[in-house]
Amino acid sequence: MSRETQEIDQIQRCLADGLAKIDPHHRLIGRPVHYRVIDGTSLEITYRDVPGIAEAEVLGVKRLLPHDSFCSVSPQTAECVTVRFVVSLK
């Protein structure tokens, strides 16, 4: 198993274990999520069909991630947004 794969597995475990604590309104839990490696140096985590997200929840997810990360929120439909986190793979 490569270092990159191990890092991604660790991030997925951190999110699976920690989301329940920082997402009390279940805005991210149970939503479709997609993981994509970008240039072998970063991991993009995309949550779709999110009804909305508070800054506290974004900060909570960022605390769960092992490295610095960036978050963007963009409209998906009139009722839903797409939330993307990009985290460095060090």
C-alpha positions in Angstrom: 0.0 0.0 0.0 1.5 3.4 -1.0 2.0 6.3 1.4 -0.6 8.2 -0.6 -3.2 5.4 -0.2 -2.4 5.2 3.5 -2.9 8.9 3.9 -6.2 8.9 2.1 -7.4 5.9 4.2 -6.5 7.9 7.4 -8.4 10.9 6.2 -11.5 8.8 5.4 -11.3 7.2 8.8 -10.9 10.6 10.5 -14.0 11.9 8.7 -16.1 8.8 9.3 -15.3 8.8 13.0 -15.4 12.6 13.6 -18.4 13.8 11.5 -20.9 12.6 14.0 -19.4 14.9 16.6 -19.1 18.0 14.5 -22.2 17.6 12.3 -25.2 17.5 14.7 -27.7 18.6 12.1 -26.5 15.8 9.6 -25.8 18.3 6.9 -22.8 16.2 5.7 -23.4 12.8 7.2 -25.1 10.5 4.7 -24.6 12.9 1.7 -22.9 11.6 -1.4 -19.1 12.1 -1.0 -16.4 11.8 -3.6 -12.7 11.6 -3.1 -10.2 12.6 -5.9 -6.5 13.0 -5.8 -5.2 16.1 -7.5 -1.7 16.0 -9.0 -0.6 13.4 -6.4 -0.3 16.2 -3.8 -3.8 17.0 -2.7 -7.1 15.2 -2.0 -10.3 16.8 -3.0 -13.3 15.8 -0.9 -16.7 16.7 -2.4 -20.0 16.5 -0.6 -23.1 16.9 -2.8 -26.7 17.6 -2.0 -25.9 19.5 1.2 -28.9 21.5 2.4 -26.6 24.2 3.8 -23.5 24.4 6.0 -22.5 26.7 8.9 -19.0 28.1 9.4 -18.7 26.1 12.6 -19.3 22.9 10.7 -16.7 23.8 8.1 -14.2 24.6 10.8 -15.0 21.3 12.5 -14.2 19.3 9.4 -11.0 21.3 8.9 -10.0 20.3 12.5 -10.6 16.6 11.6 -8.2 16.8 8.7 -4.6 16.0 9.4 -3.1 18.9 7.3 -4.0 22.3 6.1 -7.1 22.5 4.0 -9.2 24.8 1.9 -13.0 24.8 1.7 -15.3 26.1 -1.0 -19.1 26.1 -1.0 -20.9 26.5 -4.3 -24.6 26.4 -5.3 -25.8 23.1 -6.8 -29.5 23.7 -7.0 -31.9 26.2 -5.4 -32.0 24.0 -2.3 -28.6 22.4 -2.1 -24.9 23.3 -2.2 -21.7 21.4 -3.0 -19.0 21.6 -0.3 -15.4 20.9 -1.4 -12.5 20.4 0.9 -9.0 20.2 -0.5 -6.4 18.8 1.8 -2.7 18.5 1.3 -1.2 15.0 1.2 2.2 15.4 2.9 
